[in-house]
């Protein structure tokens, strides 16, 4: 597998982790490079551990099946190849599985897999399939996102590594930058990562105009309208600045 885009500065990754996923989505919208209904995973993909902080990393993609034994090898036969591929990532990988079984037959991950992934540097895991071992994985502090929970692992195996996958209504390519928290998961165009990170504080400052007014204690419709207009002006100015970058 080869990554598609160059590494993003570690400082930008650290900054992106400081903001929730809705704020990231709001800022990405300002570039007006994709429809506002695109780029983020739908409600099927839920945070398994909502109290964990935001997850940021590069997609390490794979497909998954568990409804029948693999044609050859054992159920964990591709795991060593998968973790070896992490070294090809420009930064922390996020393991992204597309479960090919319909309906989902059993859990994609559990304690052993997540302990392995975290030990080899992964920042989290996303699957269109199911989770298990929730207590044990939560204790690892390893962010996971799934479409439900199933107690058994079946004949789990990984047919393909490093291929485009379709998860939560989004096509994910190897190396795509992902951001996820209790609100869901979104992609961030890799070439915009630095600009998105830098713009988040400005976006939050704009929203604070309205929030601070509402928290001030004395409010009326006229004052609220003025606060909203002030917020809009700041966001519009930010959008113009961001669009000029691309």
C-alpha positions in Angstrom: 0.0 0.0 0.0 1.2 3.5 -0.7 0.0 6.7 0.9 -1.6 9.1 -1.5 -0.6 12.4 0.1 2.3 13.8 2.0 2.5 13.9 5.8 0.7 16.6 7.8 2.7 18.4 10.4 2.5 16.8 13.8 1.6 20.2 15.3 -1.5 20.3 13.0 -2.5 16.9 14.1 -2.2 17.9 17.7 -4.3 21.0 17.1 -7.0 19.1 15.3 -7.3 16.8 18.3 -8.3 19.8 20.4 -11.6 20.3 18.6 -14.7 18.3 18.3 -15.8 16.7 15.0 -18.8 19.1 14.5 -16.4 22.1 14.6 -14.1 20.3 12.1 -17.1 19.8 9.8 -18.2 23.4 10.1 -14.7 24.7 9.1 -14.4 22.2 6.2 -17.7 23.5 4.8 -16.3 27.0 4.6 -14.0 26.0 1.8 -17.0 25.1 -0.3 -15.1 22.3 -2.1 -17.7 19.5 -1.5 -21.5 19.3 -0.8 -22.4 19.9 2.8 -23.9 16.4 2.8 -20.7 14.7 1.8 -17.5 13.6 3.5 -18.8 12.5 6.9 -20.1 9.1 8.0 -23.8 8.6 8.6 -25.5 7.5 11.8 -24.7 3.9 11.4 -21.1 4.6 12.6 -21.4 5.3 16.3 -18.7 5.9 18.9 -18.2 2.9 21.1 -16.7 5.0 23.8 -18.2 8.5 23.7 -16.2 9.9 26.6 -12.8 9.4 24.8 -11.2 12.6 23.2 -11.2 13.1 19.5 -9.4 10.7 17.3 -7.2 11.9 14.3 -5.2 9.8 11.9 -4.7 8.3 8.5 -7.0 5.6 7.1 -5.4 2.2 7.0 -8.1 0.4 5.1 -9.2 -3.2 4.9 -12.1 -5.5 4.1 -13.5 -8.0 6.6 -15.6 -11.2 6.6 -16.6 -13.5 9.3 -19.6 -15.5 8.0 -17.4 -18.4 6.7 -13.8 -19.6 7.0 -11.2 -18.0 4.8 -10.1 -19.9 1.7 -6.7 -20.4 3.2 -4.8 -19.6 6.4 -6.3 -18.9 9.7 -8.7 -16.2 11.0 -5.9 -13.8 12.0 -3.6 -14.6 9.0 -3.5 -11.1 7.7 -3.0 -9.3 11.0 0.8 -9.3 10.8 0.7 -7.9 7.3 -1.7 -5.2 8.4 0.4 -4.0 11.3 3.5 -4.0 9.1 1.6 -1.7 6.7 1.3 0.9 9.4 5.0 1.9 8.8 3.9 3.2 5.4 1.6 5.7 6.9 2.9 9.3 7.3 1.4 9.5 10.8 -0.9 7.6 13.2 -3.1 5.1 11.4 -6.8 4.7 11.9 -7.8 1.2 11.0 -10.9 1.3 8.8 -12.8 -1.9 8.0 -15.6 -2.5 5.5 -17.5 -5.6 6.6 -18.5 -7.4 3.4 -21.0 -9.7 5.0 -24.7 -8.8 4.6 -26.0 -9.0 7.2 -23.1 -8.6 9.5 -22.3 -12.0 10.9 -20.1 -11.3 14.0 -17.7 -8.8 15.6 -14.9 -7.1 13.6 -12.7 -6.4 16.6 -12.1 -7.2 20.2 -9.5 -6.9 23.0 -6.7 -8.7 21.2 -7.0 -6.9 17.9 -7.3 -3.5 19.5 -4.4 -4.1 21.9 -2.3 -5.1 18.9 -3.3 -2.0 16.9 -2.7 0.4 19.8 0.7 -1.2 20.5 1.8 -0.7 16.9 0.8 3.0 16.9 -2.8 3.1 15.7 -5.0 6.0 16.8 -8.3 4.2 16.6 -10.6 1.9 14.6 -13.7 2.3 12.5 -15.8 -0.6 11.1 -19.1 -0.8 9.2 -19.5 -4.1 11.2 -19.8 -4.8 14.8 -17.8 -4.5 18.0 -17.2 -6.7 21.1 -15.1 -6.8 24.3 -16.3 -3.3 25.0 -15.2 -3.2 28.6 -11.7 -4.4 27.8 -11.2 -2.1 24.8 -12.5 0.9 26.6 -9.9 0.3 29.3 -7.3 0.6 26.6 -8.4 4.2 25.8 -8.6 3.2 22.2 -11.3 5.0 20.2 -13.6 2.7 18.2 -16.6 3.3 16.0 -19.0 0.6 14.8 -22.5 -0.3 13.6 -23.6 -2.3 16.7 -22.3 -5.0 19.0 -22.1 -8.8 18.6 -20.6 -11.1 21.2 -18.8 -13.6 18.9 -16.0 -13.3 16.3 -17.1 -16.0 13.9 -14.7 -16.8 11.2 -13.1 -13.4 11.2 -10.5 -12.7 8.4 -9.2 -9.9 6.3 -9.5 -10.5 2.6 -7.9 -7.3 1.4 -5.6 -4.6 2.8 -5.0 -1.1 1.5 -8.0 -0.9 -0.8 -10.7 1.8 -1.0 -13.6 0.9 1.3 -17.1 2.2 1.7 -18.0 2.8 5.4 -20.9 4.8 6.7 -21.8 6.1 3.3 -18.3 7.5 2.6 -15.6 6.1 0.2 -12.4 6.0 2.2 -9.0 5.7 0.5 -5.8 4.6 2.1 -4.1 7.6 3.7 -7.3 9.8 4.0 -7.3 12.0 7.1 -10.0 11.1 9.5 -11.4 12.9 12.6 -13.9 11.3 15.0 -15.5 11.7 18.4 -18.8 11.0 20.1 -20.5 13.0 17.4 -19.3 10.8 14.5 -16.5 10.6 12.0 -15.6 13.0 9.1 -12.9 13.1 6.5 -10.6 16.2 6.2 -9.1 16.8 2.8 -5.4 16.2 3.4 -4.2 19.3 1.6 -6.5 21.4 3.8 -5.5 19.9 7.2 -3.2 22.8 8.3 -5.7 25.5 7.3 -8.6 23.6 9.0 -6.6 23.3 12.2 -5.7 27.0 12.2 -9.2 28.1 11.4 -11.0 26.2 14.2 -10.2 28.7 16.9 -11.4 31.5 14.7 -14.6 29.7 14.0 -15.2 29.1 17.7 -14.5 32.7 18.5 -17.2 33.7 16.0 -19.7 31.3 17.6 -18.8 32.7 21.0 -20.3 36.1 20.0 -23.7 34.5 20.2 -23.0 32.2 23.1 -21.5 34.9 25.2 -24.5 37.2 24.6 -26.9 34.4 25.6 -25.0 33.7 28.8 -24.7 37.4 29.7 -28.1 37.3 31.6 -29.9 40.3 29.9 -31.1 39.5 26.4 -33.7 40.7 24.0 -34.5 40.0 20.3 -32.6 43.1 19.1 -29.5 42.2 20.9 -29.7 38.6 19.9 -30.0 39.6 16.2 -27.0 41.9 16.6 -25.0 39.0 18.1 -26.0 36.7 15.3 -25.0 39.3 12.7 -21.7 39.7 14.3 -21.1 36.0 14.3 -22.1 35.8 10.6 -19.8 38.6 9.7 -16.9 36.8 11.4 -17.7 33.5 9.7 -18.1 35.1 6.3 -14.8 36.8 6.6 -13.2 33.5 7.6 -14.7 31.7 4.7 -13.4 34.3 2.3 -9.9 33.9 3.8 -10.1 30.1 3.5 -11.4 30.1 -0.1 -8.5 32.3 -1.1 -6.1 29.6 0.1 -7.4 27.2 -2.5 
